[in-house]
Amino acid sequence: MLRTGKDYLASLRDGRQIYIGDERISDVTTHPAFRNAAQSYANLFDLKRKTEGMSFEEDGKRFSFYYKQPRNAQDLVFRMKGHKLLADFSYGLLGRSPDHVASFVTGMTLRPEVFDVPGQGFRDNLDAYYHYLRDNDLYVTYAVHPPAGAKNWSTDAKAYLFDSPSLQVVATDDTGVTIHGMKMLATGGAFVDEVWIGNLTALAPGREKEAITCALPIATPGITLWSRKSMEAMAESVFDNPLSSRFDESDVMLICDHVKVPWSRVFTLGNVELSRSIYMETAGHCFGNHQSNVRFWSKLQFIVGLANKIAQSGGVRGIAAVQDTLGRLAAYEASIAAMIHGQVQACEHIGEEYVLPNRRYMYGTLNWCQENYASLCTTVRELMGGAVFQMPANVSVTNNAALSAIFEDFWSTENETALDRMKLYKLAWDMLGSEFASRHLQYENFYAGPSFVVRAYSLRHAPWAAFDTIVDDLMSSYDATTTKNPVPSRDSTAVTTTT
């Protein structure tokens, strides 16, 4: 089934507990802090229903593309194109869009045996949950990290559990488990149907009470969401804040106050290693971050377009140094496009019948995105120069006939009206200079973890034995008495595979 935008909005009026400061939000579809973003998601659901390539048919029913379990490279291309269509809708600004965590869950189902724990039924629970999400076209986010500042690695693990606000199991019975504590960061939580709770961050031995993976409706009694400041609420108008007024997905802390989780919604329990390996030993982590690569590509295309429009508006596109800058930005965009297509074309097999994007290439792309986002934004800000500060405070200047005439007379150029110039620079500032922009900078830098964590994925998947063999083969081709050049014997395909 594919939900309509109207049905989606109705589902948000479920009594969920969400706070901004001390204000309890009764309805996210009407509150000034959330209503435009909620409508954007509703528009996305409608777009998904009517756009070819954003759904697939199975057993006579249609499902969202991100629930497709790929059996070949063509299926991966289908998923990739679906991610791109969805990301283009928000110009890559909705990081936790409906295809992100759903891709994690779908990827896990490709190796369900990872969840096998004798007598627990976790594998069956995962399969049932995947079909529940798919069949009802649900939107799920996750909270899979301990709260910042909660970790104290110098203390005994048992003492840590009593002192930490991190979410943990506090009781079990025949019907399920009870969880209590805090998780970060349920981005998009104001707009989702479900929340997946787990541990993408590795847990140390002794912290078994934290080692739970489960999923719950966001309106489950005992769950509260504490939102950061709303960028949408601060937006003066769509004209003055065209992005933050419509695409502020919100970031919320998840707090569980003795929340009951039925056994059917538990996927791992009490196993610190399994709690994290379900992401790495399945296709879950790969699928979710392949989606983020594609989303970044969409965002970069938007940024490159902004750079070109700014250069044109400023009358500097003919300058050699500016052309060099634009050429470099275009090369960056082409690079990520190639990296993403390479992930699909060099796909790997997983399990007996499925495939996933090439993990080495995906993690390399993830690192590339993290390392380059800040410099990309800085480059375009440099192209803007001081022009953005020449613009009036907001579009209300056009409401005054006298001021509007002066504005048009002094701010217009040969090729642009004053209002068109203002529109462009307001858009650019919202994307690159506002508080909304700063949030995106922080998001791109840390959503997959600190840089050393991101690079650790590449460390894990690199074919180090093949790299070593290149060096060893060369050194074995000569010794202290060799006088002739060696005959090349390197296997050039050895380093293209994943360990």
C-alpha positions in Angstrom: 0.0 0.0 0.0 1.1 3.6 -0.7 -0.3 6.2 1.7 -1.7 9.5 0.5 -0.4 12.8 2.0 -3.7 13.3 3.6 -3.6 9.9 5.3 0.0 10.6 6.5 -1.0 13.9 8.1 -3.9 12.3 9.8 -1.5 9.6 11.3 0.5 12.4 13.0 -2.4 13.4 15.1 -1.9 10.4 17.5 -1.2 12.1 20.8 2.6 11.9 20.6 4.4 13.8 23.3 6.8 16.4 21.9 8.1 19.5 23.6 9.9 22.6 22.5 11.2 24.1 25.8 8.3 23.8 28.2 5.6 23.8 25.5 3.8 20.6 24.8 2.9 20.4 21.1 -0.6 19.1 20.7 -0.6 18.8 16.9 2.6 18.9 14.7 0.4 19.4 11.6 -0.8 22.8 12.7 1.9 24.1 15.1 4.1 26.9 13.6 7.2 25.0 14.5 6.3 21.9 12.5 3.4 22.4 10.1 5.3 23.3 7.0 7.7 20.5 7.3 4.8 18.1 8.0 3.2 19.3 4.8 6.4 18.8 2.9 6.5 15.2 4.0 2.8 14.8 3.0 3.7 16.2 -0.4 6.5 13.7 -0.6 4.1 10.8 0.1 1.8 12.1 -2.7 4.8 12.4 -5.1 5.8 8.9 -4.3 2.4 7.6 -5.2 2.3 9.2 -8.7 6.0 9.1 -9.8 7.3 6.2 -11.8 10.4 4.6 -10.2 9.4 5.4 -6.6 7.4 2.2 -6.0 7.4 -1.4 -7.1 4.8 -4.1 -7.4 4.9 -7.4 -5.6 2.0 -9.9 -5.2 -0.3 -7.5 -6.8 0.4 -4.7 -4.4 2.6 -1.6 -4.6 5.3 -0.7 -2.1 7.8 2.1 -1.6 11.0 1.6 -3.5 13.1 1.5 -0.4 11.6 -1.7 0.7 12.8 -3.5 -2.4 15.1 -6.4 -1.5 17.6 -6.4 -4.4 18.5 -9.6 -6.2 20.7 -8.1 -8.9 22.4 -4.9 -10.0 19.3 -3.7 -11.8 17.4 -3.8 -8.5 20.1 -1.7 -7.0 19.9 0.8 -9.8 16.1 1.0 -9.2 16.7 1.7 -5.5 19.4 4.3 -6.3 17.2 6.2 -8.7 14.4 6.1 -6.2 16.7 7.6 -3.5 17.7 10.3 -6.0 14.1 11.2 -6.9 13.2 11.4 -3.2 16.3 13.5 -2.3 15.7 15.9 -5.2 12.3 16.7 -3.7 14.0 18.4 -0.7 17.3 19.4 -2.5 19.0 16.8 -0.2 18.0 18.6 3.0 15.9 15.9 4.6 18.6 13.7 6.0 16.3 11.3 7.8 13.8 11.1 5.0 11.5 8.0 4.9 14.0 6.0 2.8 16.9 6.2 5.3 16.0 4.0 8.3 13.7 1.9 6.2 16.7 1.0 4.1 18.5 -0.1 7.3 15.7 -2.5 8.1 15.4 -3.8 4.6 19.2 -4.4 4.5 19.0 -6.4 7.6 16.5 -8.8 6.1 19.0 -9.8 3.5 20.9 -11.8 6.2 18.3 -12.6 8.8 20.3 -15.4 10.2 22.4 -12.8 12.0 19.4 -12.3 14.3 19.2 -16.0 15.2 19.3 -16.5 18.9 18.0 -19.9 20.1 14.6 -19.7 21.7 14.2 -15.9 21.2 12.5 -15.5 17.8 14.3 -12.4 17.0 14.7 -13.4 13.3 10.9 -13.8 13.0 10.4 -10.5 14.8 12.6 -8.7 12.2 10.8 -10.3 9.3 7.4 -9.4 10.7 8.5 -5.8 11.4 9.9 -5.4 7.9 6.6 -6.5 6.4 4.6 -4.3 8.8 6.6 -1.2 7.7 6.4 -2.1 4.0 2.8 -3.1 3.9 1.6 0.0 5.7 4.0 2.5 4.0 5.3 3.7 7.4 8.0 6.2 8.1 10.5 5.2 10.8 13.5 7.0 12.3 16.0 5.7 14.8 17.8 6.6 18.0 20.9 4.5 18.1 23.5 6.4 20.2 24.0 7.2 23.9 23.5 10.8 24.8 26.6 13.0 24.5 28.4 13.3 27.9 26.7 10.2 29.3 29.8 7.9 28.7 32.4 7.6 31.4 34.9 5.0 30.3 37.0 5.4 33.4 34.3 4.0 35.7 33.3 0.4 36.3 30.6 -0.7 33.8 28.2 -1.8 36.5 28.5 1.5 38.3 28.0 3.3 35.0 24.6 1.7 34.5 23.3 3.2 37.7 24.6 6.6 37.0 24.1 7.0 33.2 21.0 8.4 31.6 21.6 6.0 28.7 18.6 3.9 27.8 18.6 0.4 29.3 16.4 -2.5 30.2 15.1 -2.2 33.8 12.6 -5.1 33.9 11.5 -8.2 31.9 8.4 -10.4 32.2 6.4 -12.8 30.1 4.9 -10.0 27.9 8.1 -8.1 27.1 10.7 -5.7 28.5 10.6 -2.3 30.1 13.2 0.3 29.0 14.1 3.5 30.7 16.5 6.3 29.8 17.6 8.5 26.9 18.8 8.0 23.3 20.0 10.4 20.6 19.3 11.5 18.0 15.8 10.8 16.7 16.1 13.2 13.8 12.7 13.6 12.1 11.0 12.1 15.2 8.3 14.8 15.1 7.1 13.4 11.8 7.5 9.7 11.9 5.3 6.7 12.7 7.8 4.5 14.4 11.2 4.8 16.2 13.9 2.1 16.0 16.0 2.0 19.2 19.4 0.3 19.2 23.1 0.6 19.4 25.1 1.7 16.4 27.7 2.8 18.9 29.7 -0.1 20.2 29.0 -1.2 23.8 31.7 -2.3 26.2 31.3 -5.6 28.1 29.3 -5.2 31.3 26.8 -2.9 29.6 24.4 -5.7 28.7 21.4 -3.9 30.0 21.9 -1.3 27.3 22.1 -3.9 24.6 18.6 -3.9 23.4 17.3 -3.3 19.9 13.6 -2.7 19.5 11.0 -0.6 17.7 7.9 1.2 18.9 5.2 3.5 17.6 6.3 7.1 18.4 3.1 7.7 20.4 3.8 4.8 22.8 3.0 5.8 26.4 6.1 6.9 28.2 7.9 8.1 25.1 8.6 11.9 25.0 10.5 13.8 22.4 12.5 16.9 23.3 13.0 19.1 20.2 15.8 21.5 19.5 14.9 25.1 18.5 12.7 25.1 15.5 14.2 26.8 12.4 10.8 26.8 10.8 9.3 28.8 13.7 12.0 31.4 13.2 11.5 31.8 9.5 10.1 35.2 8.5 8.5 34.0 5.3 9.0 31.5 2.6 10.6 34.2 0.4 13.1 35.2 3.1 13.7 31.6 4.3 12.7 29.3 1.5 14.5 26.2 2.9 14.3 26.5 6.7 10.6 27.4 6.4 9.7 24.1 4.7 12.5 21.5 5.2 13.4 21.7 8.9 13.2 18.0 9.7 13.9 18.7 13.5 16.2 16.8 15.8 14.8 15.4 19.0 16.1 13.6 22.0 14.2 10.4 22.8 13.3 9.9 26.4 11.7 6.6 27.6 10.1 6.7 31.0 9.6 3.0 31.9 8.3 2.1 28.5 6.9 -1.4 27.9 8.1 -3.1 24.7 6.3 -6.3 23.7 8.5 -9.3 22.9 7.4 -9.2 19.2 9.1 -5.8 18.9 12.5 -6.9 20.4 15.3 -7.8 17.9 18.3 -8.2 20.2 18.7 -8.3 23.9 21.6 -8.6 26.4 24.3 -9.2 23.8 26.6 -6.2 23.4 28.4 -7.6 20.3 25.2 -8.6 18.5 23.6 -5.3 19.4 26.0 -3.6 16.9 26.9 -6.4 14.5 23.3 -6.6 13.2 24.1 -3.4 11.2 27.6 -4.5 10.0 27.1 -8.2 9.3 23.9 -7.5 7.3 23.4 -5.0 4.5 21.7 -2.6 7.0 24.5 -0.1 7.5 25.5 -0.2 3.9 21.9 0.4 2.6 21.3 3.3 4.9 24.6 5.0 4.1 24.2 4.4 0.4 21.0 6.4 0.7 22.9 9.1 2.4 25.5 9.2 -0.4 22.7 9.7 -2.9 21.1 12.4 -0.8 24.4 14.2 -0.5 24.7 14.1 -4.3 21.3 15.8 -4.7 22.4 18.4 -2.2 25.7 19.0 -4.0 23.9 19.5 -7.3 21.8 22.2 -5.6 24.9 23.9 -4.2 26.7 23.8 -7.5 23.6 25.4 -9.2 23.6 28.1 -6.5 27.3 28.8 -7.2 26.7 29.2 -10.9 23.6 31.5 -10.4 25.6 33.6 -7.9 28.4 34.0 -10.3 26.0 35.1 -13.0 24.2 37.5 -10.7 27.4 39.1 -9.6 28.6 39.5 -13.2 31.8 37.6 -12.5 31.3 34.3 -14.4 33.6 35.4 -17.2 36.5 35.9 -14.8 39.1 33.1 -15.2 39.4 32.5 -11.4 35.6 32.2 -11.0 35.4 29.8 -13.9 38.2 27.7 -12.3 36.1 27.6 -9.1 33.0 26.6 -11.0 34.9 23.9 -12.8 36.2 22.5 -9.6 32.7 22.4 -8.2 31.4 20.7 -11.3 34.2 18.1 -11.0 33.2 17.4 -7.4 29.6 16.8 -8.5 30.8 14.4 -11.3 33.1 12.6 -8.8 30.3 11.7 -6.4 28.0 10.7 -9.3 30.8 8.3 -10.4 31.3 7.0 -6.9 27.6 6.2 -6.4 27.3 4.5 -9.8 30.4 2.6 -9.0 28.9 1.2 -5.8 26.1 -0.3 -7.8 28.1 -1.6 -10.8 30.6 -3.3 -8.5 27.9 -4.7 -6.2 28.5 -7.6 -3.9 26.5 -10.7 -3.1 25.1 -11.2 0.4 23.4 -14.3 1.6 22.2 -16.7 -1.1 20.0 -14.5 -3.3 20.6 -10.8 -2.6 23.1 -8.1 -3.5 24.2 -4.8 -1.9 26.3 -1.8 -3.0 30.0 -2.2 -2.9 30.8 -1.5 0.7 34.4 -0.2 0.1 33.2 2.3 -2.4 30.2 3.3 -0.3 32.4 4.0 2.8 34.9 5.8 0.7 32.1 8.0 -0.6 30.9 8.6 2.9 34.3 9.8 4.0 34.5 12.0 0.9 31.3 13.7 1.7 32.3 14.3 5.3 35.7 15.7 4.4 34.4 18.0 1.6 31.1 19.5 2.7 32.5 22.4 4.8 34.9 23.4 2.1 32.2 23.2 -0.6 30.0 25.6 1.4 32.9 27.9 2.1 33.7 28.1 -1.7 30.2 29.2 -2.5 30.1 31.7 0.3 33.3 33.2 -1.1 31.5 33.6 -4.4 28.7 35.5 -2.6 31.1 38.0 -1.1 29.3 40.9 0.5 26.4 41.0 -1.9 24.2 39.1 0.5 24.6 41.9 3.1 23.5 44.5 0.6 20.0 43.1 0.6 17.1 44.6 2.7 16.2 42.9 5.9 13.2 41.1 4.4 10.8 41.2 1.6 8.4 43.6 3.5 10.4 46.5 1.8 8.2 45.8 -1.2 5.0 46.6 0.7 6.0 50.3 0.8 5.6 51.9 -2.6 8.3 54.5 -2.1 10.8 52.1 -0.7 10.0 49.5 -3.3 10.7 52.1 -6.1 14.0 53.0 -4.6 14.8 49.3 -4.1 14.1 48.5 -7.8 16.1 51.6 -9.0 19.2 50.9 -7.0 19.3 47.1 -6.5 18.4 46.0 -10.0 21.0 45.1 -12.7 20.9 44.9 -16.4 19.9 41.2 -16.3 18.0 41.0 -12.9 15.2 42.8 -11.1 16.0 43.9 -7.6 13.5 41.3 -6.2 15.0 38.5 -8.3 18.5 39.3 -6.9 17.1 39.4 -3.4 15.3 36.1 -3.9 18.6 34.4 -5.0 20.7 35.8 -2.2 18.0 35.0 0.5 18.0 31.4 -0.8 21.8 31.2 -0.8 22.0 32.6 2.7 19.4 30.2 4.0 21.4 27.3 2.6 24.9 28.5 3.5 24.9 31.2 6.1 21.9 30.9 8.4 21.4 28.9 11.6 19.7 26.4 9.4 22.9 26.2 7.4 25.0 25.7 10.5 22.8 22.8 11.6 23.4 21.2 8.2 27.1 21.7 8.5 27.1 20.0 11.9 24.8 17.2 10.6 27.0 16.4 7.6 30.1 16.3 9.8 28.7 14.0 12.5 25.6 12.1 11.4 27.7 9.0 10.6 30.0 9.6 13.5 33.2 11.5 14.0 35.7 11.3 11.1 37.8 8.6 12.7 34.7 6.4 13.0 33.8 7.0 9.4 37.3 6.1 8.3 37.3 3.0 10.5 34.7 1.5 8.2 37.1 1.9 5.3 39.9 0.4 7.4 37.7 -2.6 8.1 36.7 -3.3 4.5 40.0 -2.5 2.7 41.8 -5.5 1.1 44.9 -5.1 3.1 46.3 -8.5 2.1 46.0 -7.5 -1.6 47.7 -4.2 -0.9 50.5 -6.0 0.9 50.8 -8.5 -1.9 51.5 -5.7 -4.4 54.5 -4.6 -2.4 55.7 -8.1 -1.6 55.5 -9.2 -5.3 57.6 -6.2 -6.3 60.2 -6.8 -3.6 60.3 -10.5 -4.5 61.2 -9.7 -8.1 64.7 -8.5 -7.2 67.5 -8.9 -4.7 70.9 -7.5 -4.1 72.3 -9.2 -7.2 69.5 -8.2 -9.7 70.6 -6.1 -12.6 67.7 -6.3 -15.0 64.2 -4.8 -14.8 61.6 -7.3 -13.5 58.8 -8.6 -15.6 55.5 -7.1 -14.4 53.3 -9.7 -12.7 50.8 -7.6 -10.7 47.2 -8.7 -10.5 45.4 -5.4 -11.1 42.0 -6.8 -10.0 43.1 -7.8 -6.6 42.3 -4.6 -4.8 38.9 -4.0 -6.4 37.2 -6.7 -4.2 36.0 -6.3 -0.7 37.4 -8.5 2.1 
